[in-house]
Amino acid sequence: IGNDENKKLLKNAVRNSNILHSYLFFGTKGIGKNFFAKEFSKMVLCNSKNEKPCNKCKSCIEFDSNNNPDFFVIEPDGSSIKIEQIRQMQKSILEKPIESHKKVYIINDAETMTKEAQNCMLKTLEEPQDFIVIILIASNENNILPTVKSRCTKVFFRNLDDADIIKYINEENSEININKDILKLCNGSIIKAEFVIQKIDILDKIKNFVMNIDKQNELVFFQNNELFYNNKDEIILLLEYVNILLFEKIKSKLGNIN
């Protein structure tokens, strides 16, 4: 959904056999960078001479079942991507592709790479094998060393338009009342839109509580504390929604004073 200019860019790269060795996909968390990277990887690895991905060749079939031997994803080990993980990748890069004419490496949360890991990867980016494609995915590119960024083709992903978010939520659950507060919470993010779809009942209870907070007794406060406690895994997003609602409530009261 969205970022059509990036779709065109990546499709043309495959169509014109102009696939570069290293990319940096960056933009707000939850807007589809990882999904784009995987779809692009599948196209790069597809063995069809016509439409890519064909979804029929051995490479595509193995990709869909998470068994493609030429596709690798590196995730943070704990809170960071460490130098040992990059060294392991470098050993793997020396081996030629098995199924395809390329090998693709996605590095998720690339901004969590330690400085040692990033410096270690520089040699690979400076002298890449012809068959290697590396895709760094980052929500905060400022944490990536300039020397690393300068060796990657940067692809910026924009937040999704409200219209895209509304369309997505409506397709998943047409009964949700998509008001301005919900759109502010989503902030152009598919991940947050999915959160809204899954937790709309809880969000409705929170809105009712916040909008009537000056009329609530202690019992209601305790009941809503339990609501937050039972959903503590999503506490950051829930508190973000509370902030949005409180800000709107304050604006409304100030407007009434004026």
Salt bridges, closest charged atoms under 4 A:
ASP4 OD1 - LYS7 NZ 3.20
GLU5 OE2 - ARG158 NE 3.68
ASP64 OD1 - LYS42 NZ 2.81
GLU99 OE2 - LYS58 NZ 3.19
ASP109 OD1 - LYS29 NZ 3.74
GLU126 OE2 - ARG151 NH2 3.04
GLU127 OE1 - LYS123 NZ 3.50
GLU141 OE1 - LYS149 NZ 3.70
GLU141 OE1 - LYS154 NZ 3.09
ASP181 OD2 - LYS207 NZ 3.12
ASP214 OD2 - LYS253 NZ 3.79
GLU234 OE1 - LYS199 NZ 3.89
GLU240 OE2 - LYS192 NZ 2.91
GLU248 OE1 - LYS180 NZ 3.35
GLU248 OE2 - LYS184 NZ 2.37
GLU248 OE2 - LYS251 NZ 3.62
